Amino acid sequence: MCASRDFVMSSTTGKVLMTDAFAKSEGNSAKIAIAQNGSDAAVLIQNFRDIFDTGGHIVSLHAAVYDLAHKKRIMTVAISPPPKYDYGVALSPDGSKLAILSDRTVCLYPVPIPRGN
């Protein structure tokens, strides 16, 4: 898996299995986490003040969760206010919970169970 301006999932042979283009209002991917059972992936998407900002001045940050079996985004969580220093994302081993670190605070969110395609 990789994400920059798109979320891309590919097989070990390089075949693209899924893509999801980030919206114009979304920025670049910061971090990716995958549930231990392989059911879900979480991506932190960050927006900077401008495209030349290399100082880490994040103006918005949100997490997107993807159901890998159904190949679709199932959840988006805005992180407000944006962190100043540390941030991260993790999924529980079974993919049922999303953990988001924003500076010194960790928040947990239940991940919805998808209902088919």
C-alpha positions as CSV (number, residue, x, y, z in Angstrom):
1,M,0.0,0.0,0.0
2,C,1.0,3.5,-0.6
3,A,-0.6,6.9,-0.6
4,S,0.5,10.3,-1.8
5,R,-2.3,12.0,-3.8
6,D,-4.1,8.6,-4.1
7,F,-4.6,5.6,-1.9
8,V,-3.3,2.5,-3.8
9,M,-3.4,-1.1,-2.8
10,S,-1.5,-3.6,-4.9
11,S,-0.7,-7.3,-4.9
12,T,2.8,-8.6,-4.1
13,T,3.3,-9.0,-7.9
14,G,2.5,-5.3,-8.4
15,K,-1.1,-5.7,-9.8
16,V,-3.2,-2.7,-8.7
17,L,-6.1,-4.0,-6.7
18,M,-7.7,-0.7,-5.6
19,T,-7.2,3.1,-6.0
20,D,-9.0,6.0,-4.3
21,A,-8.0,9.5,-5.4
22,F,-7.9,12.0,-2.6
23,A,-10.3,14.9,-3.0
24,K,-9.0,18.3,-4.1
25,S,-9.4,19.4,-0.5
26,E,-7.3,16.5,0.8
27,G,-3.5,16.7,0.9
28,N,-0.8,14.1,1.0
29,S,-0.6,11.0,3.1
30,A,1.4,11.2,6.3
31,K,1.1,7.6,7.7
32,I,-0.5,4.3,6.9
33,A,-1.6,1.6,9.4
34,I,-3.0,-1.9,8.6
35,A,-5.1,-4.1,10.9
36,Q,-3.2,-7.2,11.9
37,N,-6.0,-9.4,10.3
38,G,-5.7,-7.5,7.0
39,S,-9.3,-6.3,7.0
40,D,-8.7,-2.5,7.1
41,A,-6.2,0.2,6.5
42,A,-6.0,3.7,8.0
43,V,-4.3,6.6,6.3
44,L,-3.6,10.0,7.8
45,I,-4.1,12.8,5.2
46,Q,-2.5,16.2,5.9
47,N,-2.9,19.6,4.4
48,F,-0.1,22.2,4.7
49,R,-0.4,26.0,4.4
50,D,0.9,25.7,0.8
51,I,2.6,23.2,-1.5
52,F,6.0,24.6,-0.7
53,D,5.6,24.4,3.1
54,T,8.5,22.2,4.4
55,G,8.2,23.4,8.0
56,G,5.3,21.1,8.9
57,H,2.7,23.9,9.2
58,I,-0.3,21.6,9.1
59,V,-3.6,23.4,8.6
60,S,-5.8,20.3,8.6
61,L,-5.4,16.6,9.3
62,H,-7.9,13.7,9.0
63,A,-7.9,9.9,9.0
64,A,-9.5,7.8,6.3
65,V,-10.2,4.1,6.9
66,Y,-10.5,1.7,4.0
67,D,-12.3,-1.7,4.0
68,L,-9.8,-3.7,2.0
69,A,-12.1,-6.6,1.1
70,H,-14.8,-4.3,-0.3
71,K,-12.2,-1.9,-1.7
72,K,-13.8,1.3,-0.4
73,R,-13.4,4.1,2.1
74,I,-15.7,3.4,5.1
75,M,-14.8,6.2,7.5
76,T,-13.2,9.7,7.7
77,V,-12.4,11.4,10.9
78,A,-11.3,15.1,11.1
79,I,-8.6,15.9,13.7
80,S,-9.2,19.3,15.1
81,P,-7.3,21.3,16.0
82,P,-4.4,20.0,13.9
83,P,-1.5,18.7,15.9
84,K,1.6,20.9,16.4
85,Y,4.2,18.1,17.0
86,D,3.3,14.4,17.1
87,Y,0.5,12.5,15.3
88,G,-0.1,9.0,14.3
89,V,-2.7,6.4,13.5
90,A,-3.3,2.7,14.4
91,L,-5.9,0.0,14.0
92,S,-6.8,-2.7,16.5
93,P,-5.7,-6.2,15.4
94,D,-9.2,-7.1,14.3
95,G,-9.8,-3.7,12.6
96,S,-12.7,-2.8,14.8
97,K,-11.2,0.3,16.4
98,L,-9.2,3.3,15.1
99,A,-6.7,5.1,17.4
100,I,-5.5,8.6,16.5
101,L,-2.6,10.3,18.3
102,S,-2.7,14.1,18.1
103,D,0.1,15.7,20.1
104,R,-0.4,14.1,23.6
105,T,-3.9,12.9,23.2
106,V,-5.1,9.5,21.9
107,C,-8.7,9.1,20.8
108,L,-10.4,5.8,20.0
109,Y,-13.2,5.4,17.4
110,P,-15.3,2.4,16.5
111,V,-14.8,1.4,12.8
112,P,-18.1,0.6,11.1
113,I,-18.8,-2.9,9.8
114,P,-19.3,-2.7,6.0
115,R,-22.5,-3.9,4.5
116,G,-21.5,-5.4,1.1
117,N,-20.4,-3.4,-1.9
